[in-house]
């Protein structure tokens, strides 16, 4: 069963990961397993330009995070724990184990890269290698927030406002939210395939999607920081090989030192800026593949 024209030959799956919660995934390719995790306000569709090449080397599992895409969108709880990166990481681990993969590598962008960080911290035995795109660790980014960062990443502080204010504003015109958030980045809207953009807009208009998106960010500003501080205080570090790539034209490049920040929490880190903005897999697929394939193949 083909999911969309953007992923010919891939199969669509819904995997039950907890009572009442299903995670949507597409699966395709051949070889060692590689988990793909997307960011905001997107879905697994972000990987459509690199999936054909990756699928020649790996069995790809690209999921929609809890609250996003065609995955379940449960109501948030008081402490937002059910949208914590710990909960989302367990979703991803359960999907992979259900598909028969106890160990796997990870390629993740933006919000998905934060999920990947927690997955590697909580379940290090499962993650072989990990490539993270255009983030510094969440705790470092909040701790080092400047006026420039707050202006550029205004959505971090908008989405964490108490419900239902941000939900109501997004739900008034979800298609416009996608266009405004993504189109105002350095690459503009021209870097996106119109079919992918339409998919992001379709998914954000689904019932509960705006709430799930906000809960992801509310968790990041609260319970996720508690988990990250606990790791720091206990001296916990990531041991698996880590590749960090970021957009040379993006906010992470301007406001942080990604390599330095990841070396503060991981033992085996390498990386560089790529000639693009935030949406690396869609803006610079060839450059991304040139870096990640040798790293992931090992």
N, C-alpha and C positions, 0 to 999 in steps of 0.2 A: 504494500500500500504506500503510495507516494503522498507525502504530507502537503507540499506546496511545490510550485514550479521552481522555487529557489533551492530546493533540496531533492533533486530527482533521485529516486531509488532509496531514499531513507524511509524507515518505518516509524510510525507514530505510536507511542505507548503512553498509557496512564498507569502509574505505579502508586498503589496505596502505601503511604509511609506512616500513617497514624490514623486513628479513628476519625473518619470524615474528611481526611486530607489526602488528595491525590496530586502527584506531581507529573506534569506533562513532559515527555522527552521525545526526541527523535534519535534514531539509532541507525548508523550506517558505517560502511567501510570494513576494513579487515586488518587485523594485527593487534598489538597490545592496546589495552583500553585507555582512552583519553577522555576525561570529563571536561566539558565546556560550560562555563558559567558566564552569563551576560550581566549587563548593568542597567541603569535607569536612563530613561523610562522605556526600556526596550524589552526584548525577548530573545529566545534562542536564535532568532533570525539574524542577529548581528554577525553570525559566523558564515553566512552564505557565500562570501567571496573567498574564504580560505578552506571551507569544508571539502571541496573536491580534491584538493591537493593533500590535505591532512588525511583524508579517507583512504588514500593509497598506502598509507603507512600505519594507520591506527583504526581501531574500532571506536568510532566517535559516539559519545552520548552527550547530547546537548539538551539541557533541561531549561524549563521556565521556572525561575525561583518561586517559592511560595509567595502568593500575592501578586504575581506577574503572569502575563501571557494567558495560557489555557490551564495553568495550575490552580489549585484551590486557593480561595481567598478568605480564610477564616476571620471572624471579628477579632480585633486586638484585645488583649487583657490589660489589667490595670498597670502592670509593670512592663508591658510590651514584650514579655519573655517569649511568647509564641511567634514573634517575628525577630527574635534575637538571631545573630549570626550563628550561635550555637544550635538553635533549632533548625535553621536553614541548612547548616552543615550536616546535621543528622539526616535531614531530608535527602541530601545529595548522596551521602554514604549509603542510605537504605536503598535508593534507586540502584546504585552500582552493585550492591550485594544481591539485590533481587535479580539483576541481570547476569549474575554469576561472576562478578569481578570483586575480589577481596582487596586487591591492590591495583593502583592505577595512577596515571599522571594527570595533572590538571592544568588547563589553560583558562584564565579567567580575567574578566575586565570589570573595572569600576565596582559596583555593588557586589557583583559575583566574585571579584578578587578579595573583598572583605570576608565573604563567606568562605572562600578558599583558605584564607589566613586562619580562620577559626577551625576549619576542617583539619588543616595540617597541625594546628596546636592541640586539638582535642583527640585526634585519631592519627598520630604520626605513623603508625604501622601501616596505614592504608595508602599513604601518599608517597609515590616513588620520586617524582620530580614535580615542580610547580613553576609555572610562568604567570606572572601577574602584570596586568596592563594598566598603566596610568593611575596609580594610587601610591600614596605613602600610607603607613599604618594609621588606622583611625585615631588612635590615642595621640599620636604625634601631630596629626593634622588639627585636631581640636585644641591641643595644648599650644600650638603655634599659630593659631588663627590671628590674622592681621586684618586691617581694614581692606586691603587689596583683595585678600582671599574672601572675606565676607561679602564684598561687592560682587566678585566673580561667581562665587558659589552660594548666592543668595538663597537658592532652593534648599540648601541644608537647613537653613534657619526658618524658612517658611513652612516646610513640610513637617517640622517637629512641633508646630503649634497645636494646642489641644483640639481634638475632634469636636465638632465637625467642620471647623472653619476652612482649613485647606482643602478638605474633601469637597466641600460645597463649591468652592471656587474652581477646582479642577473639573468637577462633574458638569459645570455650566458649559464647558467647551473643551472636552478632552483632546480633540484633534488640534485645537489651537495651542494647548499646553505643549504637546509634542513638538509642534513646529517652532514655538517660541523658545523652548528650552534647548532643543537640538540645533535649531537654525542660528542661534546667536553665538554658538561656539566659533572657533577660528575658521573652520572649514565651510561654514554655511550649510545650507540644505543640499547644494549641488553634489555633495559627496555621497549621498544616499540614493540607492536604487529606489525609484518610486514605489515599487511593489513592497519593499521592506518598510518604507515610511508608512504606507497604507496599513501594513500589518501592525506596526507599533500603535497607530491610531485606533485600529479596530480593538486591540487588546486593552488599551487604557479606557475605552468606552464600556467594557464589560462590567456588569454589576460587581461591586466590591473592589474593583481594581484601584481606584483612587485611594481607598482606605488602606489596602494592602501596601501600596507604595509609601504612604505616609507612615504606616506602622514600621516599615523597614527603617526609615530615618529616625523615628522616635526611639526605636530600640538602639540605634547606633549612638544616639546622644545620651543614653542612659545605661541600660543593662550591659550593652556591649562594652562600654568603657569600664564598667566594673570587672568584667571578665578579663579585659586587657590589662588592667591594673594588677589584678591577681597574678597573671602570668609574669608581669614585670617584677612584682614584689617577691615572687618565688624563684626568680632567676631562670624561668623557663625560656628555652630558645628553640627555634626550628633547626632541625639537623639535615633535612633533605636538601638537595641542590635546588637553588632558587634563582630564576631569571626574572629580572625586573626591567620592563620597558615602559617608556613614557613618551608622550608627545612633546617634541621640542618647541611646538608653537602653543602649548597649552598652559593651564593654570598651575598644574603640579610642578612643571618646570620653573615657572616664575616664582612660586611661593615657597617651595620646599627643596630639599636635597634628597631625592628618593633613595639613591644608593646608600647614602649615609644612614638614613632612617631604617632601611631594611637590614643593614649590617648591625644595627643596634639590637635586632631581635632574632637574627638568623646567623648561622655559622658559615654557610657556603653560598655566597651571593655574588652575582655578576649582573651587568645590565648597562643600558645606554638609552639616550634619547633617540627617537626616530623622527624623520622629517615630516611631521604631520601634527594634527591637533589631538583631541581627546579620543575620538572614535577610531582607534588604530586599525582594527580589523576591517573597517569599511573604507577608511581614508588611505591606508598604506598596506594593503594585503600582501604585496610582493615583499616589501621590506620586513613585514612581520614574519612571513614564512621563512625568509632567509635567515632570521635569527632563531626562531623557535624550533625549526626542524632539526638542526644539528644538536641543539640542547635536549630536546625531548627524545630523540633517537639514542642519544648518548654515545 
